[in-house]
Amino acid sequence: MSNVISVLTFKSIETILAAGGTQSWALDRNRAARCDYVVICRNAKTRDPEGPEEHGAAFMVGKVKDVVPSTETEGRWLIQISDYALVDWPDQWEGRNPVAYWKDDDYEDIDFKALDYQPLRKLPRGLTIPEAKAGLALGLNVPESAIEIVVRS
């Protein structure tokens, strides 16, 4: 049974960490959620790659926390991670499909449990005006239409 999902992405480490994982994948949610690890590889041959790694190089390994709907693309999935390790493993990609399933035994000489994982601390994002109005209206028990927010810069 597969316990590693591998993905090929153009996105940067910062983008992945800010999202809480890697996303916009067409995949089998149940199969992906049963995986222990996600190996994230660089796609340097499409769009404008956000990272400097060579095409096909693995640059991050994450411990799979859950698989939830993507926040970017409707009908696609976000592989959430709880912890991550930065790696530099060349030539870790083969094939055309950007999603592949493996066993940790398929990665010779790599002990996934021994990697130097860091806990993912999702970067806080700011409030939007509609979110702030909704929260204030709820807290003050008034309609949202009664809330005005002025921004001065």
N, C-alpha and C positions, 0 to 999 in steps of 0.2 A: 504494500500500500504506500502511496506517495505521502511524504510528510514535508516536502519542500515545493513551494511554487516559485517559479522564476519568471521575471518580467523584464521586458526591454523597453526602456523609457528615454525620452529626451530631457526629462525634468531634472532639476538640480537637487542637491541635498537639502538646501534651504526650503525649496518649494515642497518637498516631500515632508520635511519636519513640520512646516507650517500647516499642512493639511492633516497631519496626524497619521500619514501613511501614503501609499502610492495608489493613484486612482485613475478612473475612466477606463476600466478594463471590462471587456466582454468575456465573462467566464462563468463557470458553474459555481454559484455561491456556496453551496453545501460542500463541494469538494475542496474549494479554496479555504473555507473556514476550518476544515479538519487538518490543514497543514500547520506545522509548528513554526516554520520559517518562511520568509520571503527573501529571495536573492534578487537584488535590483541591479540590472545591467544597463550600460550606456548604449543608447541608440544614437550614434553620431552621424547616421546617414539620412536623417530626416529633419525637416524644419530647421530651426536654429538650436542646436544642442545647448542646454543650459550648463553643462559641465565640461571639463577638459579631458575626461577619460577617453581612451581609445574605444572604438566601436567594439561592442561585445564584452568589454571588461566589466566585471562585477565591482561595484563601488560601495554597496551597503547591504547589510543583512539585517532584517528585522524579525523580531518575534511576533508572530501573528496574534493579534488580540481579537479581532472580529472582522467580518466582511459585511459592509453596510452600503446602502445606495451612495453613489458618487455625488459629491457636491458640485461637480462640474458638468457632467454629461448624463442626461436622463437615460435610464435603462442600462446604465453601466454601474460598476462597483468600485468601492474604495476598500483596499486592504489596510485596515488599521493595524498599527504596530504599538506594542507597549514599551519595547526596548530596541535599541539599534546598535550596530557596530559598523564602523567605517572599515572597508577592506580595499585591497588593491589586487584583484585576481584577474589577470589578463585572459582573454580567449575563453570566456565562460558562456558564450552564446552560440547556438547553432539553430538553423531552421528559419522559416519565414514567419511563423505564428509568434506574436509578441508575448504569449503566455505559455509556459511549459510546466509540467509536473515531474518531480524527481523524488528519489529517496536520498536521505543524507548519505547513504553508502555510495551513491553515484559520485559524490565529491570526494575523490581519493585524497588522502593527506589533509583533510579539513575536518576539524572537530568543532561542530557548531556550538556545542555546550561550552567550549573553552574560549570563545571569542570575548573580547573586551566590550561588553554591552554597556550602554548608557541608557538610563530611563528617558523615555520621550516626554518632554515637557512641552506640550503644545503651546506655541506662542499665542498670547492673547491678541485678539483682534479688537479693534475699536467698535463702538456702537454706531449704527446708522441712525439718522434722524427718525425714521419710522419706528425703529426698535426703541429708541429713547422715549418717544411720545407714547408708545404702547405701554412701556413699563411705568412711566410716570402716571398715566391715566389710571392704570390698574392700582398703583400704590396710593393715589389720591382719591380714588373712587369717583372719577369724573370722566366724561367722554373724551376720546382722543381729540375731538374737534375743539375742546376747551384748552388744549395745550399748545402754546406757541414757543418755539425755540429760536433764539436769535444767535447767530454766530458772527463774531467780530474778529477781524484779523488785522 
